[in-house]
């Protein structure tokens, strides 16, 4: 109590000034209806601005939480798609009275660092070995292909995106099933090239390019991009297709890391061969 009295004595002029201001405002508001309405309106504006700001901030954090929830739900739904399972038609492989075993599962992760304007770009995502991530796992976005996990720590992973000079991915034209190789020329993050497409197989502008499923990392049919133009490499018998990528790397904030549950088995077989 003594400290409070000392504080009031120290700042008595401020307290007196505040009392006089409040008293004058009350007297002014009561003197005329016009002045009272103006003061009330000013108070409402101040309060409205405050609550609008609070709502915007709380809405932002609520939206982030909702986005995280939806991303996790999408990962769960991806894992339930038919292409995430492998079918066994031989009764020798039936397990628990089913002829299907899951081949792929999906882990949602936030993108915490991203580059798209360099010759060799990379991503860092907010999950690592503690969450089951390993090198060579495929990474996609809600729109399409992103890249491949290169290295992990306990809680983070680096990803080589298709926007990298060393990136090579097996793709195909969805309409015709003709295979090619996806590369990046280091120019525009919105576009990439598909090489090794035979000129004996016609294409159409706007054709959809998807993953071929021939590599161990990406499931078949993940969107890659859309054909915009083509050059014929003289004497090679192959097209060089320019495609617009399905994923917008400038707006990438969530990805899905794909675990091929048969990847080790396939890799061991390939090494033996």
Backbone as a ProteinNet text record, in pm:
[ID]
protein_1_A
[PRIMARY]
XXXXXXXXXXXXXXXXXXXXXXXXXXXXXXXXXXXXXXXXXXXXXXXXXXXXXXXXXXXXXXXXXXXXXXXXXXXXXXXXXXXXXXXXXXXXXXXXXXXXXXXXXXXXXXXXXXXXXXXXXXXXXXXXXXXXXXXXXXXXXXXXXXXXXXXXXXXXXXXXXXXXXXXXXXXXXXXXXXXXXXXXXXXXXXXXXXXXXXXXXXXXXXXXXXXXXXXXXXXXXXXXXXXXXXXXXXXXXXXXXXXXXXXXXXXXXXXXXXXXXXXXXXXXXXXXX
[TERTIARY]
83.9	0	87.3	195.7	286.6	350.7	386.8	447.3	350.3	220.8	120.1	107.1	107.1	96.1	216.7	336.4	458.4	452.2	398.8	388.5	292.7	178.8	82.2	140.7	219.3	282.7	383.1	455.1	558.1	498.3	379.9	316.5	182.4	172.3	44	-5.1	88	46.6	-14.2	36.3	-20.3	-161.4	-180.8	-312.6	-412.4	-371.1	-461.3	-498.3	-398.5	-424.7	-524.6	-507.2	-597.6	-738.9	-752.8	-885.3	-953.4	-876.4	-934.2	-978.8	-897	-934.3	-1062.2	-1070.7	-1190.1	-1312.2	-1296.3	-1409.4	-1456.6	-1361.9	-1400.8	-1473.1	-1426.2	-1493.2	-1634.6	-1653.2	-1788	-1879.1	-1829.4	-1911.1	-1946.2	-1848.8	-1873.9	-1979.2	-1966.8	-2061.8	-2202.3	-2214.3	-2347.3	-2404.4	-2317.7	-2366.5	-2454.8	-2414.7	-2495.4	-2500.2	-2609.7	-2625.1	-2529.9	-2498.9	-2409.4	-2269.6	-2217.6	-2084	-2080.4	-2187.5	-2192.5	-2190	-2262.8	-2265.8	-2130.8	-2061.3	-1929.8	-1830.7	-1833.9	-1742.5	-1773.3	-1901.6	-1940	-1894.6	-1909.7	-1868.2	-1717.2	-1643.4	-1497.8	-1459.4	-1527.4	-1497.2	-1528.2	-1637.4	-1671.7	-1569.1	-1520.4	-1419.6	-1291	-1249.8	-1128.7	-1148.2	-1262.2	-1289.1	-1301.5	-1367.4	-1383.4	-1250.5	-1162.5	-1030.8	-951.9	-963.8	-893.1	-941.4	-1071.7	-1124.7	-1100.6	-1101.1	-1071.3	-928.2	-836.7	-698.3	-681.7	-749.2	-741.2	-797.7	-910.4	-973.2	-883	-816.4	-728.6	-611.6	-552.8	-439.4	-482.6	-592.4	-639.7	-683.6	-742.9	-783.9	-665.3	-554.5	-434.2	-381.7	-368.6	-317.3	-416.2	-544.5	-643.5	-638	-614.2	-604.4	-481.7	-369.3	-249.2	-273.9	-342.2	-372.8	-464.9	-560.3	-652.5	-579.3	-484.3	-405.7	-323.2	-263.7	-185.2	-273.6	-395.1	-486.1	-526.8	-557.6	-598.6	-483.9	-361.4	-247.1	-227.8	-240.1	-226.4	-337.6	-458.4	-570.6	-548.7	-493.8	-465.3	-362	-262.6	-161.9	-226.4	-319.8	-388.1	-472.6	-539.7	-623.6	-539.7	-423.1	-333.2	-297.4	-271.3	-228.4	-339.9	-464.7	-577	-614.9	-549.2	-580.7	-537.1	-601.6	-573.9	-428.9	-369.3	-232.6	-130.7	-175.2	-85.6	-79.7	-147.5	-149	-97.8	-45.9	-2.2	-89.4	-130.6	-222.7	-146.6	-180.1	-124.6	-234.9	-217.9	-319.7	-288.3	-165	-126.3	-160.1	-232.2	-274.9	-157.7	-36.8	80.9	110.2	66.7	98.3	-17.8	-124.8	-238.1	-202.6	-232.3	-204.7	-332.6	-371.2	-491.5	-613.6	-629.4	-745.9	-764.2	-656	-667.2	-564.1	-593.3	-498.6	-430.7	-443.2	-381.5	-292.2	-177.1	-90.8	-52.4	-46.9	-14.9	130.3	149.8	283.7	341.7	257.1	304.1	228.8	298.9	230.7	290.4	220.9	253.4	270.6	373.7	398.5	393.7	305.9	295.9	410.3	463.4	570.4	560	597	597.9	730.9	725.9	846.7	895.5	1017.1	1067.5	1175	1229	1320.7	1309.4	1309.7	1284.8	1356.9	1424.6	1481.4	1432	1417.6	1364.2	1430.3	1523.8	1581.6	1728.7	1783.5	1923	1934.5	2057.8	2080.1	2051.7	2094.2	2072.3	1996.4	1866.3	1781.7	1765.4	1715.4	1691.7	1581	1526.1	1424.5	1470.6	1424.9	1436.2	1294.3	1260.9	1127.9	1138.1	1027.9	1028.7	1003.2	1048.2	1043.4	1166.7	1208.8	1331	1324.4	1438.6	1446.2	1356.4	1333.8	1241.4	1099.7	1069	935	933.4	1040.9	1045.6	1100.7	1151.7	1202.5	1343.9	1372.1	1502.3	1542.4	1672.5	1715.1	1651.1	1629.8	1573.3	1421	1355.7	1209.5	1157.1	1048.5	987.6	910.8	904.5	833.4	740.5	615.1	517.2	446.7	375.6	289.3	144.9	47.6	-91.3	-117	-29.7	-49.6	29.4	145.8	225.4	363.9	455.8	590.6	670	755.2	845.1	990.6	1027.4	1165.8	1190.6	1314.8	1357.1	1435.8	1411.9	1486.9	1633.9	1722.2	1865.7	1933.2	1899.1	1961.2	1863.9	1881.9	1793.4	1874.1	1817.7	1859.1	1740	1743.8	1633.7	1501.4	1506	1381.1	1368.5	1468.2	1463.8	1515.7	1484.7	1534.5	1556.6	1659.8	1681.9	1627.1	1572.4	1508.7	1570.3	1609.9	1648.9	1523.4	1479.6	1359.5	1391.6	1289.5	1312.5	1382.2	1383.9	1454.8	1601.3	1668.8	1809.1	1879.4	2002.1	2073.4	2100.4	2102.9	2130.1	2003.7	1889.1	1763.1	1727.4	1692.5	1643.9	1529.1	1416.6	1300.8	1233.7	1188.1	1120.3	974.3	932	795.1	737.4	609.2	546.2	431.5	396.2	277.9	155.3	64.9	-49.3	-137.8	-156.6	-249.2	-196.6	-65.6	-8.5	73.1	115.4	197.5	343.1	387.1	526.1	614.2	725.8	814.5	915.4	964.7	1068.9	1141.9	1233.6	1313.9	1296	1259.6	1235.2	1365.8	1402.2	1521.2	1484.6	1578.6	1557.3	1675.3	1645.7	1752.7	1802.9	1751	1801.1	1751.2	1648.1	1602.1	1483.4	1369	1244.1	1185.2	1158.8	1107.8	970.5	904.2	770.4	774.5	892.1	901	1013.8	1000.9	1105.3	1102.8	1195.3	1205.7	1183.9	1123.7	1112	1188.7	1290.9	1377.5	1346.4	1404.4	1399.3	1258.5	1175.2	1042.8	1055.4	1032	1052.1	963	1021	943.1	842.8	854.1	757.3	623.2	617.3	493.2	449.2	338.1	293.3	245.5	256.2	205.5	113.3	40.8	-47.1	-15.3	-28.1	-9.1	-113.5	-68	-157.4	-160	-91.3	-83.7	-30.4	-87.9	-44.9	72.1	173.2	289.1	278.5	297	286.3	408.6	427	534.7	504.5	609.7	592.1	573.9	624.9	620.9	735.5	825.9	937.3	1047.9	1058.8	1157.4	1097	1182.3	1134.2	1073.4	1093.3	1053.6	910.5	873.6	741.6	640.4	520.6	413.1	378.8	316.2	274.5	158.8	161.9	47.4	47.9	157.3	164.4	179.3	96.6	108.9	247.6	300.4	430.1	414.3	340.8	321.1	242.1	244.1	160.3	242.5	238	320.8	279.5	380.2	353.6	414.2	533	596.5	699.7	758.9	857.5	957.4	1078.9	1182	1219.5	1255.9	1305.2	1456.5	1521.4	1667.2	1714.5	1782	1821.5	1906.4	1867.8	1943.3	1928.3	1851.9	1840.3	1715.7	1612	1486.7	1404.5	1437.6	1366.5	1321.7	1211.4	1163.6	1229.3	1236.3	1264	1139.6	1058.6	932.1	953	894	893.2	758.1	760	634.2	623.6	500.6	473.3	449.8	528	520.9	388.5	338.7	212.4	228.7	346.1	372.2	427.3	370.1	421.9	522.1	649.8	754.1	766.8	713.3	717.4	615.3	518.6	413.9	410.6	520.2	522.9	535	433.9	441.9	421.3	357.5	341	375	433.6	464.5	426.2	429.8	406.3	525.7	583.9	696.1	641	679.2	623.1	721.8	673.3	753.8	707.5	793.9	768.2	812.5	716.9	748.4	826.1	831.6	904	1036	1073.5	1189.9	1318.4	1340.3	1462.9	1470.2	1356.1	1352.3	1385.1	1326.1	1354.4	1501	1554.6	1693.5	1789.7	1762.6	1847.6	1848.1	1732.4	1722.3	1802	1790.5	1863.6	2013.1	2059.2	2202	2253.6	2172.8	2213.2	2225.5	2136.9	2143	2268
-120	0	125	118.4	231.5	260.2	151.7	169.4	233.9	197.4	256.9	405.5	444.1	587.2	663.3	602	668.3	686.3	584	592.8	703.6	715.6	821.9	959.6	971.3	1100.1	1137.8	1035.3	1061	1109.8	1051	1084.9	1154.4	1236.6	1298.4	1391.1	1460.9	1552.2	1476.1	1354.8	1274.8	1229.6	1184.6	1140.1	1253.4	1372.3	1488.2	1525.2	1522.5	1554.7	1456.3	1327	1226.5	1245.9	1278	1300	1418.8	1526.7	1646.4	1619.9	1544.4	1512.2	1429.7	1326.4	1241.3	1322.3	1408.5	1490.4	1584.2	1643.9	1737.4	1665	1542.2	1466.3	1428.3	1388.3	1353.1	1473.5	1590.4	1712.3	1751.9	1736	1770.9	1679.3	1549.7	1454	1480.3	1525	1549.2	1682.9	1774.8	1909.6	1914.6	1842.3	1839	1698	1664.8	1532	1513.4	1623.4	1612.8	1571	1641.2	1607.9	1468.6	1431.7	1297.7	1190.8	1212	1112.8	1103.1	1219.1	1217.1	1138.1	1158.8	1086.8	937.4	902.4	760.7	695	767.8	714.1	691.8	788.5	773.5	651.6	632.6	516.9	386.4	383.6	263.2	234.4	338.8	319.1	260.1	315.1	262.7	116.7	86.5	-51.4	-143.1	-96.1	-178.1	-210.5	-109.9	-133.7	-235.2	-224.4	-317.7	-460.3	-478.8	-614.3	-670.7	-582.6	-628.9	-680.7	-606.9	-652.1	-783.5	-795.8	-920.3	-1035.5	-1010.3	-1115.3	-1158.6	-1059.9	-1093.2	-1179.2	-1141.8	-1218.9	-1358.1	-1367.8	-1499.7	-1582.6	-1515.5	-1586.9	-1640.9	-1563.5	-1611	-1738.5	-1737	-1856.1	-1971.6	-1940.7	-2046.2	-2106.7	-2020.4	-2069.3	-2156.6	-2119.3	-2201.3	-2339.2	-2341.1	-2469.7	-2553.1	-2486.7	-2557.6	-2612.4	-2532.2	-2580.3	-2702.7	-2699.5	-2814.5	-2937.4	-2917.2	-3029.8	-3088.2	-2999.5	-3047.1	-3118.6	-3067.7	-3133	-3273.3	-3288	-3420.8	-3514.2	-3460.3	-3541.2	-3583.7	-3493.7	-3528.7	-3640.2	-3635.9	-3741.9	-3876	-3876.1	-4000.8	-4050.8	-3960.7	-4000.2	-4049.5	-3986.2	-4034.2	-4180.4	-4213.5	-4349.8	-4451.5	-4404.1	-4495.2	-4513.3	-4438.6	-4450.9	-4586.4	-4629.7	-4762.2	-4775.5	-4665.3	-4676.6	-4688.5	-4669.8	-4686.8	-4831.3	-4920.3	-5061.4	-5145.1	-5260.8	-5355.2	-5479.5	-5531.1	-5644.2	-5774.8	-5874.3	-6008.4	-6101.8	-6157.9	-6248.3	-6393.6	-6422.5	-6559	-6581.7	-6690.1	-6715.7	-6731.3	-6757.4	-6772.3	-6645.5	-6528.2	-6400.2	-6341.7	-6412.9	-6360.9	-6350.2	-6235.5	-6210	-6160.7	-6223	-6183.4	-6178	-6279.3	-6292.9	-6175.6	-6113.8	-6005.9	-6025.9	-5976.5	-5987.3	-5853	-5760.4	-5629.6	-5597.5	-5537.6	-5485.2	-5342.9	-5257.2	-5117.6	-5104.7	-5030.5	-5011.4	-4875.5	-4772.1	-4637.5	-4579.6	-4506.3	-4420.5	-4279.7	-4184.3	-4044	-3973	-3888.5	-3807.5	-3660.8	-3584.9	-3441.6	-3367.5	-3263.7	-3183.3	-3039.6	-2946.1	-2804.7	-2768.7	-2682.3	-2630.8	-2511.4	-2521.2	-2412.1	-2329.8	-2379.4	-2300.5	-2351	-2256.1	-2293.2	-2196.2	-2247.7	-2162.6	-2211.2	-2119.3	-2155.7	-2075.9	-1986.7	-1899.7	-1929.5	-2035.7	-2071.3	-2181.8	-2212.7	-2324.2	-2456.9	-2465.4	-2585.7	-2546.2	-2561.4	-2521.6	-2636.1	-2602.7	-2704.1	-2658.2	-2754.3	-2727	-2786	-2725.7	-2787	-2802.2	-2921.8	-2947.6	-2982.7	-2962.4	-2971	-3108.5	-3212.6	-3347.5	-3423.9	-3524.1	-3595.5	-3741.6	-3795.7	-3939.9	-3979.9	-3889.9	-3920.4	-3947.2	-3901	-3916.9	-4021.9	-4098.7	-4206	-4167.6	-4045.9	-4001.8	-4055	-4089.5	-4141.9	-4082.7	-4081.7	-4037.1	-4120.9	-4057.6	-4117	-4128.3	-4085.9	-4086.4	-3975.4	-4003	-3905.8	-3800.2	-3680	-3567.5	-3506.4	-3485.5	-3423.9	-3310.3	-3228.7	-3124.3	-3163.3	-3087.2	-3116.7	-3108.4	-3036.7	-3021	-3121.6	-3167.2	-3257.6	-3281.6	-3321.3	-3362.2	-3246.2	-3277.3	-3177.6	-3221.5	-3337.7	-3381.6	-3506	-3520.3	-3639.9	-3598.8	-3666.9	-3641.8	-3676.6	-3585	-3607.7	-3648.2	-3583.4	-3612.4	-3575.1	-3636.7	-3609.4	-3590.2	-3511.3	-3511.2	-3565.9	-3556	-3610.8	-3541.4	-3410.9	-3335.2	-3258.2	-3270	-3195.1	-3281.8	-3238.8	-3308.7	-3207.5	-3232	-3151.4	-3227.7	-3153.2	-3212	-3151.9	-3239.2	-3191.7	-3182.5	-3062	-3049.3	-3075.5	-3080.7	-3095.6	-2972.3	-2861.7	-2740	-2748.7	-2852.8	-2875.5	-2936.1	-2893.2	-2939.4	-3088	-3152.1	-3296.1	-3380.8	-3316.4	-3389.8	-3462.6	-3589.7	-3671	-3756.7	-3751.3	-3829.3	-3891.8	-4015.4	-4086.7	-4043.8	-3996.7	-3948	-4007.6	-3980.5	-4027.1	-3934.6	-3936.1	-3863.5	-3946.5	-3887.1	-3961.7	-4016.5	-3940.3	-3979.5	-4097.4	-4097.8	-4200.3	-4305.6	-4273.8	-4368.3	-4370.2	-4275.2	-4270.3	-4211.1	-4280.4	-4240.2	-4134.7	-4060	-3960.7	-3933.7	-3837.5	-3802.6	-3655	-3625	-3487.3	-3424.4	-3309.3	-3234.8	-3086.8	-3007.9	-2862.7	-2791.8	-2686.1	-2613.2	-2493.4	-2472.6	-2366.1	-2227.5	-2216.8	-2084.3	-2032.2	-2092.8	-2043	-2151.4	-2118.1	-2218.2	-2272.1	-2206	-2251.7	-2360.9	-2382.3	-2473.8	-2575.8	-2687.7	-2790.2	-2854.5	-2948.2	-3015	-3164.9	-3225.1	-3370.8	-3416	-3498.3	-3546.6	-3691.8	-3736.9	-3878.5	-3925.5	-3834.7	-3872.5	-3896.6	-4017.6	-4048.9	-3964.9	-3919.7	-3841.2	-3927.1	-4058.4	-4148.1	-4147.9	-4088.5	-4083.5	-3938.5	-3901	-3761.8	-3720.1	-3590.4	-3532.8	-3417.4	-3369.7	-3254.7	-3148.3	-3023.8	-2915.4	-2928.2	-2918	-2933.9	-3074.5	-3170.5	-3306.7	-3306	-3389.2	-3399.2	-3496.1	-3453.2	-3537.7	-3581.8	-3712.3	-3768.4	-3856.7	-3895.2	-3988.2	-4123.9	-4193.6	-4319.7	-4439	-4428.3	-4542.7	-4640.2	-4610.3	-4699.9	-4689.6	-4573.8	-4558.7	-4606.5	-4628.3	-4681.3	-4575.7	-4447.8	-4344.1	-4294.5	-4255.9	-4197.8	-4302.8	-4298.8	-4382.7	-4338.3	-4423.2	-4389.2	-4290.7	-4193.8	-4106.8	-3976.5	-3942.9	-3813.6	-3703.6	-3597.3	-3490.8	-3426.6	-3401.7	-3337.1	-3201.1	-3195.9	-3070.2	-3088.6	-2983.5	-2981.2	-2928.8	-3000.9	-2968.7	-2834.3	-2746.9	-2617.6	-2606.7	-2666.3	-2658.9	-2769.9	-2783.6	-2890	-2849.8	-2900.9	-2890.9	-3032.1	-3047.9	-3176.2	-3171.4	-3258.4	-3262	-3330	-3254.6	-3303.6	-3430.6	-3530.1	-3653.2	-3745.8	-3704.2	-3787.4	-3875.1	-3828.2	-3902	-3881.6	-3773.6	-3748.2	-3602.4	-3582.2	-3447	-3396.3	-3264.4	-3196.7	-3114.9	-3165.8	-3100.6	-2998.1	-2882.9	-2780.7	-2789.5	-2811	-2826.9	-2722.6	-2685.6	-2599.9	-2690.8	-2672.4	-2760.2	-2744.9	-2855.9	-2854.3	-2786.1	-2800.2	-2740.8	-2599.9	-2505.8	-2369.3	-2360.4	-2365.6	-2368.6	-2235.3	-2130.4	-2000.2	-1990.5	-2082.4	-2078.9	-2206.8	-2280	-2410.7	-2395.5	-2445.8	-2437.2	-2571.7	-2667.4	-2802.1	-2905.7	-3015.1	-3124.6	-3256.5	-3364.5	-3499.5	-3586.1	-3652.2	-3742	-3883.5	-3950.5	-4082	-4191.8	-4286.5	-4402.5	-4523.1	-4570.3	-4694.1	-4809.5	-4882.9	-4986.2	-5104.2	-5110.7	-5218.4	-5168.6	-5044.6	-4984.2	-5060.5	-5098.9	-5171.7	-5306.2	-5373.2	-5502.7	-5487.3	-5383.6	-5359	-5322	-5240	-5195.4	-5313	-5402.1	-5518.8	-5605.4	-5620.7	-5700.1	-5637.8	-5502.6	-5433.8	-5444.9	-5434.6	-5446.2	-5586.1	-5684.9	-5822.2	-5842.8	-5776.3	-5787.7	-5718.4
0	0	0	79.8	86.9	-45.8	-119.3	-252	-349.2	-337.7	-424.8	-398.2	-270.6	-235.2	-286.8	-271.7	-321.1	-471.9	-541	-686.4	-728.1	-655.1	-685.9	-660.1	-553.2	-523.6	-632.2	-683.1	-782.7	-914.4	-950.6	-1078	-1057	-950.5	-918.5	-1029.2	-1095.8	-1203.3	-1321.3	-1348.6	-1456.6	-1421.3	-1297.4	-1252	-1257.7	-1210.1	-1210.7	-1353.9	-1442.9	-1584	-1645.3	-1618.3	-1672.7	-1620.2	-1489.5	-1430.6	-1496.3	-1519.9	-1580.5	-1724.5	-1799.8	-1938.4	-1941.5	-1856.3	-1853.8	-1813.8	-1713.8	-1668.4	-1778.3	-1850.2	-1957.2	-2070.2	-2101.9	-2207.3	-2166.7	-2040.7	-1992.3	-1997.1	-1951.5	-1953.9	-2096.6	-2187.1	-2327.2	-2387.2	-2355.1	-2411.6	-2361.9	-2238.7	-2180.8	-2221	-2265.2	-2293.3	-2417	-2522.1	-2645.3	-2699.1	-2763.5	-2822.6	-2939.3	-3010.5	-3124.8	-3082.1	-2980.2	-2933.2	-2873.1	-2803.8	-2745.4	-2852.8	-2960.2	-3067.2	-3136.4	-3150.6	-3213	-3128.6	-2998.5	-2910.4	-2909.9	-2910	-2913.8	-3043	-3151.8	-3280.6	-3283.6	-3227	-3222.9	-3140.4	-3028.1	-2943.4	-3015.7	-3089.5	-3164.3	-3273	-3338.6	-3443.2	-3387.4	-3272.2	-3209.4	-3171	-3106.4	-3064.8	-3185.3	-3290.9	-3410.5	-3475	-3484.1	-3542	-3459.9	-3328.7	-3240.3	-3261.2	-3259.6	-3273.6	-3413.1	-3513.7	-3648.8	-3658.1	-3592.9	-3591.2	-3517.9	-3402.3	-3325.8	-3406.9	-3474.1	-3554.6	-3670.1	-3732.9	-3844.9	-3800.1	-3685.7	-3634.4	-3593.8	-3519.8	-3477	-3596.4	-3696.5	-3816.5	-3892.6	-3894.5	-3963.2	-3900.2	-3765.7	-3698.3	-3708.3	-3706.4	-3723.3	-3861.5	-3963.5	-4101.2	-4118.7	-4056.3	-4065	-4005.9	-3890	-3829.6	-3916.2	-3981.3	-4070.1	-4192.3	-4246.7	-4360.1	-4321.8	-4202.8	-4156.5	-4142.7	-4090	-4071.7	-4206.2	-4303.6	-4435.5	-4507.2	-4490.3	-4553.1	-4498.1	-4367.1	-4306.7	-4353.7	-4367	-4414.2	-4559.5	-4642.6	-4781.9	-4790.3	-4702	-4700.8	-4669.8	-4575.2	-4540.5	-4657.2	-4728.1	-4840.9	-4958	-4981.5	-5086.8	-5062.8	-4937.8	-4905.8	-4926.6	-4937.4	-4956.6	-5102.5	-5192.2	-5333.9	-5387	-5493.4	-5549	-5593.3	-5647.5	-5695.8	-5582.8	-5459.3	-5345.2	-5297.9	-5367	-5329.3	-5446	-5414.9	-5516.1	-5507.7	-5621	-5624.2	-5640.3	-5558.1	-5569.6	-5618.3	-5736.1	-5789.4	-5758.5	-5715.8	-5680.2	-5533	-5504.1	-5366.8	-5271.1	-5325.1	-5240.3	-5162.3	-5217.5	-5155.1	-5076.3	-5061.3	-4986.7	-4839	-4781.7	-4641.1	-4575	-4466	-4392.4	-4482.5	-4569.9	-4656.4	-4751.1	-4795.8	-4892.6	-5002	-5121.2	-5232	-5258	-5165.1	-5181.2	-5062	-5091.7	-4987.7	-5024.2	-4924	-4952.3	-4997.1	-5106.1	-5160.9	-5123.7	-5119.8	-5090.4	-4970.7	-4886	-4790.6	-4797.9	-4740.8	-4761.1	-4626.9	-4617.8	-4499.1	-4538.6	-4474	-4501.1	-4432.3	-4498.1	-4439.1	-4488.6	-4401.9	-4438.8	-4504.1	-4604.6	-4668.8	-4587.4	-4532.9	-4449.4	-4519.8	-4630	-4714	-4856.8	-4949.6	-5089.1	-5181.2	-5282.4	-5387.2	-5521.9	-5615.7	-5748.1	-5861.6	-5829.5	-5932.4	-5959.2	-5898.5	-5919.7	-6025.6	-6062.3	-6153.9	-6083.8	-5957.1	-5876.4	-5749.6	-5753.6	-5641.9	-5542.4	-5424.3	-5322.8	-5228.2	-5154.4	-5053.2	-4920.8	-4811.6	-4679.5	-4625.5	-4580.1	-4525.7	-4377.7	-4305.8	-4160.9	-4103.4	-4169.2	-4113.2	-4159.5	-4074.7	-4105.6	-4067.6	-4026.2	-3998.1	-3881.2	-3787.6	-3677.2	-3726.4	-3846.1	-3902.7	-4014.3	-4025.3	-4123.6	-4258.6	-4273.6	-4403.5	-4425.5	-4551.5	-4591.3	-4726.1	-4756.9	-4890.1	-5000.5	-5114.5	-5236.5	-5233.4	-5126.8	-5125.6	-5216.2	-5285.4	-5376.3	-5297.9	-5356	-5293.6	-5398.4	-5360.3	-5449.9	-5377.3	-5453.1	-5398.1	-5425.9	-5376.3	-5412.5	-5562.8	-5636.9	-5781.2	-5863.6	-5812.6	-5893.8	-5837.5	-5925.3	-5887.3	-5828	-5729.3	-5669.6	-5684.2	-5628.4	-5636.2	-5553.5	-5505	-5432.5	-5308.7	-5196.2	-5073.2	-5095.4	-5056.5	-5071.7	-4941.1	-4831.4	-4702.2	-4591.7	-4475.2	-4361.6	-4234.3	-4142.6	-4003.5	-3925.3	-3794.3	-3716.2	-3746.6	-3770.3	-3784.5	-3915.1	-4004.8	-4129.3	-4243.9	-4366.1	-4484.8	-4595.8	-4677	-4796.6	-4917	-5010.2	-5128	-5254.2	-5348.1	-5480.4	-5565.4	-5600.1	-5683	-5828.8	-5910.9	-6054.4	-6110.3	-6034.7	-6075.3	-6032.3	-6075.5	-6040.8	-6162.5	-6186.4	-6304.2	-6306.4	-6188.9	-6182.2	-6173.6	-6176.5	-6162.4	-6291.8	-6279.6	-6392.2	-6342.2	-6409.9	-6369.2	-6491	-6475.2	-6583	-6588.1	-6705.9	-6723.3	-6851.4	-6874.3	-6998.4	-7035.3	-7163.1	-7208.6	-7171.2	-7097.7	-7045.2	-7156.7	-7263.2	-7369.7	-7450.5	-7478.5	-7565.6	-7491.7	-7368.1	-7292.6	-7332.8	-7416.2	-7462.2	-7352.1	-7322.9	-7214.1	-7257.6	-7159.4	-7181.5	-7052.1	-7056.2	-6938.8	-6907.1	-6781.8	-6739.2	-6690.4	-6748.4	-6706.5	-6698.5	-6639.7	-6631	-6693.3	-6771.8	-6840.1	-6760.8	-6639.2	-6552.1	-6584.7	-6666.4	-6709.2	-6628.9	-6646	-6587.8	-6499.2	-6370.3	-6275.4	-6314.5	-6406.3	-6445.5	-6551.7	-6614	-6727.7	-6710.2	-6779	-6784.3	-6921.9	-6944.4	-7073.7	-7057	-7158.1	-7165.6	-7289	-7265.6	-7373.4	-7406.3	-7517.6	-7558.7	-7595.5	-7644.1	-7694.2	-7844.7	-7893.3	-8036.3	-8126.7	-8237.7	-8333.4	-8408.8	-8396.2	-8461.6	-8390	-8271.5	-8194.8	-8182.3	-8246.2	-8243.6	-8104.9	-8080.1	-7956.4	-7991.9	-7893.5	-7913.4	-7809.6	-7848.9	-7753.4	-7642.9	-7519.8	-7405.5	-7349.3	-7416.6	-7362.7	-7219.8	-7136.1	-6996.6	-6984.4	-6910.1	-6880.2	-6734.6	-6710.7	-6575.9	-6549.3	-6422.9	-6389.8	-6450.9	-6492.1	-6564.9	-6472.2	-6348.3	-6258.9	-6282.3	-6377.3	-6405.8	-6302.8	-6235.6	-6129.1	-5997.4	-5897.6	-5769.9	-5679.4	-5712	-5617.2	-5638	-5760.6	-5783.4	-5829	-5772.2	-5826.9	-5968.8	-6044.5	-6179.5	-6177.1	-6269.4	-6289.4	-6211.9	-6140.1	-6071.3	-6176.3	-6172.5	-6272.7	-6271.9	-6391.5	-6407.1	-6473.8	-6584.6	-6654.4	-6782	-6866.2	-6985.5	-7103.3	-7215.2	-7331.8	-7390.2	-7412.4	-7474.5	-7613.7	-7633.8	-7765.5	-7775.7	-7894.9	-7915.4	-8022.4	-8006.8	-8109.3	-8151.9	-8277.6	-8326.1	-8333.3	-8259.4	-8259.8	-8387.8	-8471.8	-8604.7	-8594.5	-8670.2	-8677.7	-8558.7	-8457.3	-8337.1	-8339.1	-8407.3	-8406.8	-8280.5	-8203	-8078.2	-8069.7	-7999.2	-7967.6	-7838.9	-7828.5	-7702	-7669.2	-7577.5	-7544.1	-7433.6	-7451.1	-7345.6	-7275.9	-7143.7	-7070.5	-6959.2	-6929.9	-6814.7	-6694.8	-6589.8	-6473.6	-6399.7	-6347.9	-6273.7	-6138.2	-6076.8	-5946	-5961.9	-5888	-5885.4	-5770.2	-5801.3	-5697.9	-5624.6	-5679.9	-5613.7	-5500.5	-5497.4	-5395.2	-5311.7	-5311	-5246.6	-5095.1	-5020.1	-4874.4	-4804.3	-4869.5	-4814.7	-4921.6	-4879.4	-4971	-4905.5	-4986.7	-4937.3	-4976.8	-4877.8	-4902.3	-4914.6	-5023.2	-5054.6	-5016.2	-4939.5	-4902.1	-4981.4	-5071.5	-5144.2	-5054	-5000.2	-4902.8	-4963	-5096.1	-5162.1	-5223.2	-5191	-5255.2	-5225.9	-5100.5	-5065.4	-5138.3	-5144.8	-5212.3	-5360.3	-5423.7	-5564.6	-5586.3	-5494.9	-5509.3	-5494.9	-5401.4	-5382.8	-5508.6	-5570.6	-5691.9	-5804.5	-5817.7	-5922.2	-5900.8	-5775.9	-5746.9	-5777.8	-5752.2	-5783.4	-5933.9	-6008.8	-6154.5	-6208.8
[MASK]
+++++++++++++++++++++++++++++++++++++++++++++++++++++++++++++++++++++++++++++++++++++++++++++++++++++++++++++++++++++++++++++++++++++++++++++++++++++++++++++++++++++++++++++++++++++++++++++++++++++++++++++++++++++++++++++++++++++++++++++++++++++++++++++++++++++++++++++++++

